[in-house]
Amino acid sequence: MNMMNYDRKALKERAKASLRGARPRTWKVTLLYWLLVALIPGAISFALQWVGQSGIFAYLKELYTDPVGWSMRIEAMDTNDLLGYYRSIYVPVVGAGLVSTFITILVRIFQVVMSYGYANYALKLYCGEPTETGHIFSGFPVAGRAICTGVVTFIFELLWTLAAAVMGIFATMILGTAMTAAGDIGLVFGLCVLLMIAVWVAVILFSNFIACRYALAPYFILTTDMGTMEAVRESKEAMRGNLGRRFMLDLSFIGWELLNGLIVMGVFLVGYIVLVIALSVSMAFQTVNSMSYVDPSYFESDLYVNQVVGQLMGQLLAGVGILAVLAEVAALPIGLWLTAYRGSAYAGFFLAATGQDEPPAAPHPMGDYIPPQPSDIWDNVPTPPSFTSPVPPAPSVPTAPEPPVAPEAPVVTETPETPPEPEAPVPETPSAPETPAVTEASTEEAPVETEAPAEGVSFEVTETPEDETPKEEG
């Protein structure tokens, strides 16, 4: 399947952004995954090896601390006693080795199933779905198919790698024989060594390409009901034309891997140098203090040398173990973050390779930091309401009845202006009745003045003659 819109940088940015704001925190889930997959099984295997090899440790301690007494005791034993002595040393070692091998197989099966669960957790993380710690155990419902798929892909990868190795070794032998017959043996030997290194580098790269070919099978097992062989075939089909993209995605994390390795190696080397100096100074002080009451010839004997070597080796081994743990703890933060980051990127590549470029909508915008909410502590506390949503405008409801108001406008204009006309002839001008003390001449001219406005108004004409009739009679 050809991914037209594939962008490795954008995919990694989305994978990195999916780690922010995730609840529970990705480092907590990854730390629990590491404890179950690596640390606890490793501690169990180490304890079994220690118990099984306790006989060898006792043998070496006796050999280095008292070699003369040990040799005299061995010479005094007969054949049966000698066989019993060596049997008491090596039988526990063989038994512990067998038990450790059996437990290693069980641990490997457990790791495969847990890796499927972590892949499911990373897929949900990339898609922005709600995640929880129990998702790392989601591989157990498909444990049968997961184990079968792991075995089948391991066999296929092993066969392809062996075929590539055999072809590379055969080609190196042919070239070496041809160069031997042609020239100098020293030059031929150096060229053969370089060819062997190149062949093994090519074999490792080829094995990584083959591993990329079956890398999507676990996701098909988790997301569908496919069987083992069907998931393997679908993975090969989806990776057709995408092997280079997946290989470059793996290669893009090499900087973080180198940084992690440098931290581990730096802490270990510095601690080892300090440990050696401290042990040397401590042994020198012990020697100086013991010279005052010990025969000087004792320090030149083999017994003293063996005791010193045995003591130094025991302290050095214990110190190296402690340094290894400290170095891993120092690189733990980067390792936890890188595991979740890479798992989320691989899940995104599966979605892109299978055409599922639009994952489910995330509950929070990718890349935004979400501060801790009260629900992280108290699950029953509701989240505060959001005040960013727009409030609906209040006048939207009364604006609805405005359309019937429009036809009322012409009604207002159609009303005649006749009602204001009666206000014009307001009888304020006839001030004659208010001045009754005027002479008869003025009274006779009053009706003539009142007749002029009476001609324009019809309803007041009747009123004026009523007022004038009694005046004429008088």
Buried (B, 14 or more C-beta within 10 A) or exposed (E): EEBEEBEBEEBBBBBBBBBEBBBEBBBEBBBEBBEBBBEEBEEBBEEBBEBBBBBEEEBBBBEBBBBEEBEEEEEEEEEEEEEEBEEEBBEBBEEBBEBBEEBBEEBEBBBBBBBBBBBBBBBBBBBBBEBEEEBBBBBEEBBEBBBBBBEBBBEBBEEBBEEBBEBBBEEBEEBBEEBBEEEEEEEBEEBBEEBBEEBBEBBEEBBBBBBBBBBBBBBBBBBEEBBBEBBBBBBBEBBEEBBEBBBEBBEBBEEBBEEBEEBBEEBBEEBBEEBEEEBEEEBEEEEEEEEEEEEEEEBEEEBBEBBBEBBBEBBBEEBEEEBBEEBBEBBBEBBBBBBBBBBBBBBBBBBBBBEEEEBEEBEEEBEEEEEEEEEEEEEEEEEEEEEEEEEEEEEEEEEEEEEEEEEEEEEEEEEEEEEEEEEEBEEEEBEBEEEEEEEEEEBEEBBEEBEEBBEEBEEBBEEBEEBBEEEEEE
